[in-house]
Amino acid sequence: MRGKHIVKKMIAAGLCALLLCGFITPAFSEEYRELKYGSKGEDVQRFKKAMFWLGYFSTEDLDGTYTATTAERVKKLQKNNGLRQTGIADAALQELVFSGSAIGTDTAPSPSPVPPPTPVPTATPEPTPFPYDTSGYETLTEGMTGEAVQKLKKAMYWLGYFNTENLSDEYNEVTANRVRQLQKANGLPETGEADPILQALVYSGNAVKTKSAPRPSSVPPTPKPPLDISALMPPLNEEGFLSDETDTDEYVYVDEDEGVWIYVTSSLSIVLRRYEDKKAVLTWYEADVHASPESPLLSYVNGTKNPGTAMIQPAKFVEKYGLVLAFNDDHFGFRINEKDKGIPPGIIIRGRQILYDKTWSRESFPNLDVLAVFSDGSMKTYPAAAHTAQEYLDMGAVSTYAFGPTLLRDGELSEYMLRDEYYSYREPRLAMGMIEPWHYYVLCVEGRMADSRSKGVYLNWLADNMKEHGVQEAINLDGGGTACLMFMGKKINHSANSTRSVGSMSGFGLSEQIMVP
């Protein structure tokens, strides 16, 4: 430690001498611009020469281009000085270097009171080549799909730029935004495109990570071979339903250890998967549903007087109606029963019947945004007071769900998802959305676990996940203690407390094989 202090004092004294002699121009009163990969100019050259006298370059013959090598040397400088290793020379770092107080390396040249004369280069120095092999990579851009895209996204997960390893092979808008974050952190032009330089940097293991990157993250663990769902499926026709060659009316596959539940008929396909992220303390379930006019989304309401207010356990719903995949909906009956809280039920239609037609337009939770389900299999989200119940019926709606907020509208994040302060806390959640007509996606996240196995998620986590899976319209349904996902009569998700009784449920598929516990 004493040796390092001596080196530091020598370097500080030397740099002060250089400043006094005019070799390094002081710029304490100047406004430093941020220097990063691709920057060029005299200030870049001046900064690099100052780093030479701190021992971070082995030659004083340095040009004015901020190369990948420069970024690597800057990271070493930042590390030695206890700074975040971004590879970017911001104003604070430059001021530290030019102040003469930066910590150098043990190999720094011993400064002399009078520096040697500035060498006159005999030729323009060649730019420092990018240190990693870029051959074999093609530029990946938004709209592309394939193995190369998925491989890059999984590598970015281990750098902390995605919050799940369950990533598609689509280079979509979310991917482009995460690439821009990666580029910014590594001092690269923020194009949103993964060019060969970016990919080579990522796979080199030297890219700047986020603070939330999984640990250890230098070398990702050998991934478990992905489960081949297609190998578990029965013979299917072109629509993805049971083929005529199959000798059964309904196919059921359950593997709780692997976290896979499958149900297929001649008009319906349900693939339910469990996923875990131990670092994020998170467990969630994704249901990919291909329905049809013969097997549409089903909604059931308990009781005939004041519909939805007669609460029963979800298992009783499944036992009564035989739903294969069942989940809680907007829990509107609770708002009817809790009149003293002043929250209206919202625009509620089930099976083309208007149950309630009272809403509001407030920034609250729930805000009573509407997800309308139409007879052509499409879904569409609307603000709470956009239409009356009768107007929805006139538009062709079969059912409407009122909870919110809207997560995705027309494939884009809703205005609420762009605001970090909107009811930002982790909770168990359940959301439903449409990828395309008759193709739906249900997402359920565990939380409030007694063993802290899953802490729940923020609302924008739901939106990001669903957008990543190509969902176009999606709404947040009731969560917390109401969140419930059932398959063939058995509750799949776990929670710390007992499951809340509900007055309505929705789902897909009717079966006589329901396994009532």
Residue pairs with C-beta under 8 A, 6 or more apart in sequence:
3 106
4 103
4 106
7 104
7 105
7 106
7 108
8 103
8 104
10 108
10 110
10 111
11 53
11 54
11 55
11 100
11 102
11 103
11 104
11 108
11 111
12 100
12 101
12 102
13 100
13 111
14 53
14 100
14 110
14 111
14 112
15 24
15 50
15 53
15 54
15 98
15 100
15 102
15 111
16 100
17 111
17 112
17 113
17 114
17 115
18 24
18 53
18 111
18 115
19 26
19 98
19 100
21 113
21 114
21 115
23 115
23 118
24 46
24 49
24 50
24 53
24 98
25 46
26 98
27 43
27 94
27 98
28 95
28 98
28 99
31 91
32 43
32 90
32 91
32 94
32 95
33 39
33 43
33 91
34 88
34 89
34 90
34 91
35 43
35 44
35 47
35 66
35 88
35 89
35 90
35 94
36 66
36 71
36 87
36 88
36 89
36 187
36 188
37 66
37 67
37 68
37 70
37 71
37 87
37 186
37 187
37 188
37 189
38 66
38 187
38 188
38 189
39 65
39 66
40 64
40 65
40 66
41 64
42 64
43 64
44 64
44 65
44 66
44 70
45 62
45 63
45 64
47 89
47 94
47 97
48 57
48 62
48 63
48 64
48 70
49 60
49 62
50 97
50 98
51 57
51 73
51 74
51 77
51 97
52 58
52 59
52 60
52 62
52 109
53 104
53 108
53 109
53 111
54 77
54 97
54 102
54 103
54 104
54 105
54 108
55 104
55 105
55 106
55 107
55 108
55 109
56 73
56 74
56 76
56 77
56 104
56 105
57 73
60 119
61 119
61 121
61 125
62 125
63 124
63 125
63 127
65 127
65 128
66 89
66 187
67 127
67 128
67 130
68 128
68 130
68 131
68 132
68 197
68 201
69 128
69 131
70 128
71 87
71 88
71 186
71 187
72 87
72 131
72 206
74 86
74 87
74 88
74 89
74 93
75 85
75 86
75 87
75 208
76 105
77 93
77 97
77 102
78 84
78 85
78 86
78 87
78 93
79 85
80 103
80 104
80 105
81 96
81 102
81 103
83 93
85 208
86 185
86 186
86 187
86 208
87 186
87 187
87 208
88 187
96 102
130 197
130 200
131 204
132 197
132 200
132 201
132 203
132 204
133 200
134 196
134 197
134 199
134 200
135 196
137 148
137 195
137 196
137 199
137 200
138 148
138 196
139 193
139 194
139 195
139 196
140 148
140 149
140 152
140 171
140 193
140 194
140 199
141 171
141 176
141 193
141 194
142 171
142 172
142 173
142 175
142 176
142 192
142 193
143 171
143 172
144 170
144 171
145 169
145 170
145 171
146 169
147 169
149 169
149 170
149 171
149 175
150 167
150 168
150 169
152 194
152 199
152 202
153 162
153 167
153 168
153 175
153 178
154 165
154 167
154 220
154 223
155 202
155 203
155 220
156 162
156 178
156 179
156 182
156 202
157 163
157 164
157 165
157 167
157 214
158 213
158 214
158 217
158 220
159 182
159 202
159 207
159 208
159 209
159 210
159 213
159 217
160 209
160 210
160 211
160 212
160 213
160 214
160 217
161 178
161 179
161 181
161 182
161 210
162 178
163 212
163 277
163 280
163 461
163 464
164 275
164 277
164 280
164 465
165 223
165 277
166 275
166 286
167 468
168 468
168 469
168 470
170 468
170 470
171 194
172 467
172 468
172 470
173 467
174 464
174 467
174 468
176 192
176 193
177 192
179 191
179 192
179 193
179 194
179 198
180 190
180 191
180 192
181 210
182 188
182 198
182 202
182 207
182 208
183 189
183 190
183 191
183 192
183 198
184 190
185 207
185 208
185 210
186 198
186 201
186 207
186 208
188 197
188 198
188 201
201 207
205 218
205 219
209 217
214 279
215 279
227 258
227 260
229 260
229 262
229 271
229 273
232 253
232 260
232 262
233 251
233 262
233 264
234 242
234 243
234 246
234 248
234 251
234 264
235 242
235 243
235 245
235 246
236 242
236 243
236 264
236 269
237 243
237 244
239 290
239 292
240 269
240 290
241 264
241 265
241 266
241 267
241 268
241 269
241 290
241 292
242 248
242 249
242 250
242 251
242 264
242 265
242 266
249 265
249 266
250 263
250 264
250 265
250 511
250 513
251 262
251 263
251 264
251 265
252 262
252 263
252 488
252 513
253 260
253 261
253 262
253 263
254 260
254 261
254 262
254 487
254 488
255 261
259 273
259 274
259 275
259 285
260 271
260 272
260 273
260 274
261 270
261 271
261 272
261 487
261 488
261 492
262 270
262 271
262 272
263 269
263 270
263 324
263 325
263 487
263 488
263 509
263 511
264 270
265 295
265 509
266 294
267 291
267 292
267 294
267 295
268 289
268 290
268 291
268 292
268 294
268 295
268 324
268 508
268 509
269 289
269 290
270 287
270 288
270 289
270 324
270 325
270 508
270 509
271 287
271 288
271 289
272 285
272 286
272 287
272 288
272 325
272 485
272 487
272 492
273 285
273 286
273 287
273 288
274 283
274 284
274 285
274 492
275 283
275 284
275 285
275 286
276 282
276 283
277 283
280 455
281 452
281 453
281 454
281 455
282 445
282 446
282 454
282 455
282 456
282 457
283 445
283 446
283 453
283 454
283 494
284 443
284 444
284 445
284 446
284 454
284 457
284 465
285 443
285 444
285 445
285 485
285 492
285 493
286 441
286 442
286 443
286 465
286 469
287 325
287 441
287 442
287 443
287 444
287 485
288 441
288 469
289 325
289 439
289 440
289 441
289 442
289 508
290 438
290 439
291 297
291 377
291 438
291 439
291 440
291 508
292 377
292 438
293 377
293 438
295 508
295 509
296 377
296 398
297 373
297 399
297 440
297 506
297 507
297 508
298 321
298 323
298 506
298 507
298 508
298 509
298 510
299 329
299 350
299 351
299 399
299 504
299 505
299 506
300 317
300 320
300 321
300 323
300 350
300 504
300 505
300 506
301 307
301 308
301 333
301 350
301 355
301 503
301 504
302 308
302 310
302 311
302 312
302 317
302 333
302 502
302 503
302 504
303 309
303 310
303 503
306 333
306 336
307 333
307 350
307 355
307 503
307 504
308 332
308 333
308 336
308 345
308 348
308 355
308 503
308 504
309 333
309 336
309 337
309 503
310 333
310 503
311 333
311 334
311 337
311 501
311 502
311 503
312 501
312 502
312 503
313 499
313 501
314 326
314 328
314 484
314 486
314 491
314 499
314 501
314 502
314 505
315 486
315 489
315 491
315 516
315 517
317 323
317 326
317 502
317 505
318 326
318 486
318 489
318 505
318 514
318 516
319 489
319 514
319 516
321 505
321 510
322 510
322 511
322 512
322 514
323 486
323 505
323 507
323 508
323 509
323 510
323 514
324 487
324 488
324 507
324 508
324 509
324 510
324 511
324 514
325 442
325 485
325 486
325 487
325 507
325 508
325 509
326 484
326 485
326 486
326 487
326 505
326 506
326 507
327 430
327 432
327 442
327 444
327 477
327 484
327 485
327 486
327 505
327 506
327 507
328 430
328 477
328 478
328 482
328 483
328 484
328 502
328 505
328 506
329 401
329 403
329 477
329 478
329 502
329 504
329 505
329 506
330 346
330 348
330 366
330 401
330 402
330 403
330 477
330 478
330 504
331 403
331 477
331 478
331 482
331 502
331 503
331 504
332 345
332 346
332 348
332 355
332 356
332 402
332 503
332 504
333 502
333 503
333 504
334 478
334 482
334 502
334 503
335 341
335 343
335 344
335 345
335 346
336 345
336 356
343 364
343 366
343 368
344 356
344 358
344 359
344 360
344 368
345 355
345 356
345 358
345 359
345 402
346 356
346 358
346 359
346 366
346 368
346 370
346 384
346 402
346 403
347 356
347 357
347 359
347 368
347 370
347 384
347 387
347 388
347 389
347 392
347 400
347 402
348 354
348 355
348 356
348 357
348 389
348 400
348 401
348 402
349 355
349 389
349 392
349 393
349 397
349 398
349 399
349 400
350 399
350 504
351 398
351 399
352 393
352 397
352 398
352 399
354 389
354 390
354 393
356 389
357 388
357 389
357 390
359 368
359 384
359 385
359 402
360 368
360 384
360 385
361 383
361 384
361 385
362 384
365 404
365 405
365 423
366 402
366 403
366 404
366 405
366 476
366 478
367 384
367 404
367 405
367 416
368 384
368 402
368 403
368 404
369 381
369 382
369 383
369 384
369 402
369 403
369 404
369 405
369 406
369 475
370 381
370 382
370 383
370 384
370 386
370 387
370 392
370 400
370 401
370 402
370 404
370 475
371 379
371 380
371 381
371 400
371 401
371 406
371 432
371 473
371 474
371 475
372 379
372 380
372 381
372 382
372 392
372 395
372 397
372 399
372 400
373 379
373 397
373 398
373 399
373 400
373 401
374 380
374 395
374 396
374 397
374 398
375 396
375 398
376 396
376 437
377 437
377 438
378 434
378 437
379 433
379 434
379 440
379 473
380 473
381 406
381 408
381 409
381 414
381 473
381 474
381 475
382 406
383 406
384 402
384 404
387 395
389 400
392 400
401 432
401 475
401 477
401 506
403 475
403 476
403 477
403 478
404 416
404 475
404 476
405 414
405 416
405 417
405 422
405 459
405 475
405 476
406 414
406 416
406 474
406 475
406 476
407 413
407 414
407 417
407 431
407 433
407 459
407 462
407 463
407 466
407 474
407 475
407 476
408 414
408 417
408 433
408 463
408 466
408 467
408 471
408 472
408 473
408 474
409 473
410 472
410 473
411 467
411 471
411 472
413 460
413 463
413 467
414 463
416 422
416 459
417 459
417 460
417 463
420 460
422 459
423 459
424 458
424 459
425 458
426 447
426 455
426 456
426 457
426 458
427 447
427 448
427 456
427 457
427 479
427 480
428 445
428 446
428 447
428 448
428 454
428 456
428 479
428 480
428 481
428 483
428 493
428 495
429 443
429 444
429 445
429 447
429 456
429 457
429 459
429 462
429 476
429 479
429 483
430 442
430 443
430 444
430 445
430 476
430 477
430 478
430 479
430 482
430 483
430 484
430 485
431 442
431 443
431 462
431 466
431 474
431 475
431 476
431 477
432 440
432 441
432 442
432 443
432 474
432 475
432 477
432 506
433 440
433 441
433 443
433 466
433 471
433 472
433 473
433 474
433 475
434 440
434 441
434 471
434 472
434 473
434 474
435 441
435 469
435 470
435 471
435 472
436 472
440 508
441 466
441 469
441 471
441 474
442 485
443 462
443 465
443 466
444 483
444 485
444 492
444 493
445 454
445 456
445 457
445 461
445 462
445 479
445 483
446 453
446 454
446 456
446 483
446 493
446 494
446 495
447 454
447 455
447 456
447 457
447 479
447 480
447 483
447 495
448 456
448 480
448 481
448 495
448 496
448 497
449 455
449 494
449 495
449 496
450 496
453 494
454 494
456 479
459 476
462 474
462 476
463 474
466 474
480 500
481 495
481 497
481 499
481 500
482 500
482 502
483 493
483 495
484 491
484 493
484 499
484 500
484 502
485 491
485 492
485 493
486 492
486 507
488 511
488 513
488 514
488 515
489 514
489 515
489 516
489 517
490 515
490 517
491 499
